[in-house]
Amino acid sequence: MRVPYGPLARTVDWLSAGRDAALDVDALVGGEAGTPRMALLNQSGLHQVEQEWLRYKASVADTLAQLVAARARRNGAAAALQRALAELDRVTEPSEEQLGTRLGGEERTAVGVIRDRRLAEHQRRCVAQTAQSQELRDELGRADVEVTRLTELVQHRFELAQAHAAAILSYAFHRRLAYLSRLLRRHPDGRQLGRSLRADVVGRPEWTIADRSPDLHDRGDR
């Protein structure tokens, strides 16, 4: 991705350098961003980078809202699964006393029948709790996949914004460099100016070189 540095912009920068070559060194040196012309190019580049950041924020607003909801679902499923597994761990084989416990209406029921009923009830509880745990595992898995998908969408859009910002900053750098090179050649004190001026863009935002979108920091997203 590259912003072309066309002949019109180059001509304007050269003409500006030729004009500024007639100025005193004190009038050209002082600001961190260089000469007034260099500061203007610097500020123009940073303004465009800021516009790119705003476009990125607008493009991921809905995705970030979906990500918050997906993370809530994932956290809820994880907590519910933990509780279900804890309940499953507490399930033990019924004791002989429990197997022989008669419920209402079973006063005349044979002991063997009662025992079979209690075992069947125990088995149903085990099956139900196991099924619930599996459903929660599946729900957690789906939420996890959704979190990952949304996270990747945000990160992809962030990297695209970074690429655009890099192209903008590179363009600003080349304009500053073209201006500065001609200024140093044309100015009587060009060597002195060269020790004080740099073509690098000053004040580059940290997000333009970050490894990860700041919107994903401290979210626990992979």
C-alpha positions as CSV (number, residue, x, y, z in Angstrom):
1,M,0.0,0.0,0.0
2,R,1.5,3.3,-1.1
3,V,0.4,6.9,-1.6
4,P,2.0,8.2,-4.8
5,Y,4.2,11.2,-4.5
6,G,3.3,12.9,-7.7
7,P,5.1,15.6,-9.7
8,L,2.7,18.4,-8.6
9,A,3.3,17.8,-4.9
10,R,7.1,17.4,-5.5
11,T,7.2,20.7,-7.4
12,V,5.4,22.5,-4.6
13,D,7.9,21.1,-2.0
14,W,10.8,22.1,-4.2
15,L,9.5,25.6,-4.7
16,S,8.9,25.9,-0.9
17,A,12.5,24.8,-0.3
18,G,13.8,27.3,-2.8
19,R,11.8,30.1,-1.1
20,D,12.9,29.1,2.4
21,A,16.6,29.0,1.3
22,A,16.5,32.8,1.4
23,L,15.6,32.8,5.1
24,D,18.0,33.0,8.0
25,V,18.8,29.8,9.9
26,D,17.1,31.2,13.0
27,A,13.8,31.5,11.1
28,L,14.0,27.9,10.0
29,V,15.2,26.1,13.1
30,G,13.4,25.9,16.4
31,G,10.4,23.6,16.3
32,E,10.7,19.9,16.9
33,A,9.1,19.1,13.6
34,G,11.6,21.3,11.7
35,T,11.0,24.3,9.5
36,P,7.5,25.8,9.3
37,R,7.0,24.0,6.0
38,M,8.2,20.7,7.4
39,A,5.9,21.2,10.4
40,L,3.0,21.8,8.1
41,L,3.7,18.5,6.2
42,N,4.2,16.7,9.5
43,Q,0.8,18.0,10.9
44,S,-1.0,17.2,7.6
45,G,0.3,13.6,7.8
46,L,-0.7,13.2,11.4
47,H,-4.1,14.6,10.8
48,Q,-4.7,12.0,8.0
49,V,-3.5,9.3,10.4
50,E,-6.0,10.5,13.0
51,Q,-8.8,10.3,10.4
52,E,-7.7,6.8,9.7
53,W,-8.0,5.9,13.4
54,L,-11.5,7.4,13.5
55,R,-12.5,5.3,10.5
56,Y,-11.1,2.2,12.2
57,K,-13.1,3.0,15.4
58,A,-16.3,3.5,13.5
59,S,-15.8,0.3,11.5
60,V,-15.3,-2.0,14.6
61,A,-17.9,-0.4,16.9
62,D,-20.6,-3.0,16.2
63,T,-18.0,-5.8,16.2
64,L,-16.7,-4.8,19.6
65,A,-20.3,-4.7,21.0
66,Q,-20.8,-8.3,19.6
67,L,-17.5,-9.3,21.1
68,V,-18.5,-8.1,24.6
69,A,-21.7,-10.1,24.3
70,A,-19.9,-13.2,23.1
71,R,-17.4,-12.9,25.9
72,A,-20.3,-12.7,28.4
73,R,-21.8,-15.8,26.9
74,R,-18.5,-17.6,27.1
75,N,-17.9,-16.6,30.7
76,G,-21.4,-17.6,31.7
77,A,-21.1,-21.0,30.0
78,A,-17.7,-21.6,31.7
79,A,-19.1,-20.8,35.1
80,A,-22.2,-22.9,34.6
81,L,-20.0,-25.8,33.3
82,Q,-17.8,-25.5,36.4
83,R,-20.9,-25.8,38.6
84,A,-22.3,-28.7,36.7
85,L,-19.1,-30.6,36.9
86,A,-18.8,-29.9,40.6
87,E,-22.3,-31.3,41.0
88,L,-21.5,-34.3,38.9
89,D,-18.4,-35.0,41.1
90,R,-20.6,-35.0,44.2
91,V,-22.8,-37.7,42.8
92,T,-22.0,-41.0,44.5
93,E,-23.5,-44.5,44.4
94,P,-26.5,-44.7,46.7
95,S,-25.9,-46.6,50.0
96,E,-27.8,-49.7,50.9
97,E,-29.9,-47.6,53.2
98,Q,-30.8,-45.2,50.4
99,L,-31.6,-48.1,48.1
100,G,-34.1,-49.4,50.6
101,T,-35.8,-46.1,51.3
102,R,-39.5,-46.3,50.7
103,L,-41.3,-43.2,49.3
104,G,-45.0,-42.4,49.5
105,G,-47.1,-45.2,48.2
106,E,-44.4,-47.8,48.4
107,E,-45.3,-49.2,51.9
108,R,-46.3,-52.5,50.4
109,T,-43.8,-52.6,47.5
110,A,-41.3,-55.4,47.5
111,V,-37.8,-54.5,48.6
112,G,-36.3,-55.7,45.3
113,V,-38.6,-53.4,43.3
114,I,-37.8,-50.5,45.6
115,R,-34.1,-51.1,45.1
116,D,-34.4,-51.2,41.3
117,R,-36.4,-48.0,41.4
118,R,-33.7,-46.2,43.5
119,L,-31.0,-47.4,41.2
120,A,-32.9,-46.3,38.1
121,E,-33.5,-42.9,39.7
122,H,-29.8,-42.6,40.4
123,Q,-28.9,-43.5,36.9
124,R,-31.4,-41.0,35.4
125,R,-29.8,-38.2,37.6
126,C,-26.3,-39.2,36.4
127,V,-27.4,-39.3,32.8
128,A,-29.2,-35.9,33.1
129,Q,-26.2,-34.2,34.8
130,T,-23.8,-35.7,32.3
131,A,-26.0,-34.5,29.4
132,Q,-26.2,-31.0,30.9
133,S,-22.4,-30.9,31.3
134,Q,-22.0,-31.8,27.6
135,E,-24.5,-29.1,26.5
136,L,-22.6,-26.6,28.5
137,R,-19.3,-27.7,26.9
138,D,-20.9,-27.3,23.5
139,E,-22.2,-23.9,24.4
140,L,-18.8,-22.9,25.7
141,G,-17.2,-24.1,22.5
142,R,-19.5,-22.2,20.3
143,A,-19.0,-19.0,22.4
144,D,-15.2,-19.5,22.2
145,V,-15.3,-19.8,18.4
146,E,-17.4,-16.7,18.2
147,V,-15.0,-14.7,20.5
148,T,-12.1,-15.9,18.3
149,R,-13.9,-14.9,15.1
150,L,-14.8,-11.4,16.3
151,T,-11.4,-10.9,17.8
152,E,-9.8,-11.7,14.5
153,L,-12.1,-9.3,12.7
154,V,-11.1,-6.4,14.9
155,Q,-7.4,-7.3,14.6
156,H,-7.7,-7.5,10.8
157,R,-9.4,-4.1,10.6
158,F,-6.8,-2.7,12.9
159,E,-3.9,-4.0,10.8
160,L,-5.6,-2.5,7.7
161,A,-5.7,0.8,9.5
162,Q,-2.0,0.5,10.4
163,A,-1.2,-0.2,6.8
164,H,-3.1,2.9,5.7
165,A,-1.3,4.9,8.4
166,A,2.1,3.6,7.4
167,A,1.4,4.7,3.8
168,I,0.3,8.1,4.9
169,L,3.4,8.6,7.2
170,S,5.7,7.3,4.4
171,Y,4.2,9.9,2.0
172,A,4.7,12.7,4.6
173,F,8.3,11.5,5.1
174,H,9.1,11.6,1.4
175,R,7.6,15.1,1.1
176,R,9.6,16.3,4.0
177,L,12.7,14.6,2.7
178,A,12.4,16.1,-0.8
179,Y,11.8,19.5,0.7
180,L,14.7,19.2,3.2
181,S,17.2,17.8,0.6
182,R,16.6,20.7,-1.7
183,L,16.6,23.2,1.2
184,L,20.0,22.0,2.3
185,R,21.4,22.2,-1.2
186,R,20.1,25.7,-1.8
187,H,20.7,27.3,1.6
188,P,24.0,29.0,2.2
189,D,24.2,27.4,5.7
190,G,22.9,24.1,4.5
191,R,25.5,22.1,6.5
192,Q,24.5,23.8,9.7
193,L,20.8,23.2,9.0
194,G,21.5,19.6,8.3
195,R,22.7,19.1,11.8
196,S,19.3,20.4,13.2
197,L,16.7,19.1,10.8
198,R,15.4,15.6,10.2
199,A,12.9,14.3,7.6
200,D,11.3,11.8,10.0
201,V,7.7,12.4,11.0
202,V,7.5,13.6,14.6
203,G,4.7,12.5,17.0
204,R,3.8,9.2,15.3
205,P,0.9,7.7,17.4
206,E,1.8,4.5,19.3
207,W,-1.1,2.6,17.8
208,T,0.5,2.7,14.4
209,I,3.3,0.4,15.6
210,A,1.4,-1.7,18.1
211,D,1.3,-5.5,17.7
212,R,-2.3,-5.7,18.7
213,S,-5.4,-3.5,18.6
214,P,-5.7,-1.5,21.9
215,D,-9.4,-2.4,21.8
216,L,-8.4,-6.0,22.5
217,H,-6.0,-5.4,25.4
218,D,-7.1,-6.9,28.7
219,R,-10.0,-8.6,27.2
220,G,-8.7,-12.1,27.5
221,D,-9.2,-12.7,23.7
222,R,-6.9,-15.0,21.8
